[in-house]
Amino acid sequence: MARPAGRIEKELLLKAMFEEKLPVMYVSEGTEYTFVLERPAKEELVFSSDKPHGRFETHSKLPLLFDYRGQTIDFSVEVLSQQNDLIFCKAPEKLYNNPDRGNLRLDVPSDFKIRFTFRDDRYNFELPKIIDISASGLLFAYPSGSGFLSTLAEGAELTVFIEAPNRAMNLAAVIERRFEDKTAEYFDCRFVNMAPEDMRFLFERLYGRLFDDFGV
């Protein structure tokens, strides 16, 4: 289960990210990018990328992941601006040590349709604050004040239906953590008991490479 880093641990991880030039992974539309932190982490993080990406939208969220001495650390940053080859981002509020996480999260593909069921009620996954997905889980959000949110506690089980071109999947998921900001509540889910063929399809569709090339 994902564990939020404490304040001192977070500072040490950000310090190591800069001083050790740890590769930070980002995936978009099947392309994997490696970011490097170019300046000491303060209120902003300044990244360079190993390959051109184009312009990021201001205030867009980038899901990122890096490995620190065998620990998988994931977090999201908000893009502030770009100058030449540098990407300026707001420093993340939290970093998560996620031993169950071996897959980088990215934006939901445009040709995916996703909905879920909970206690026999069905809700559409068409949300204004979208969400990221990996081969092992997903993150969804609902506006604060939605009536059913109080029933979605950590440990709650969901059924996630993913419809993609040439394949449909019913996946069991468990809410591992929930958090909120001023506008929405977020639910971090992990897929459980996935069929091998579903795992293979989802991995290859999201990351654009063969599942056999992936090593945990």
Secondary structure, 3 states (H helix, E strand, C coil): CCEECCHHHHHHHHHHHHHCCCCEEEEECCEEEEEEECCCCCCEEEEEECCCCCCCCCCCEEEEEEEECCEEEEEEEEEEEEECCEEEEECCCCCEECCCCCCCCEECCCCCEEEEEECCEEEECCCCCCCEECCCEEEEEEECCCHHHHHCCCCCEEEEEEEECCEEEEEEEEEEEEEECCCEEEEEEEEECCCHHHHHHHHHHHHCCCHHHCCC
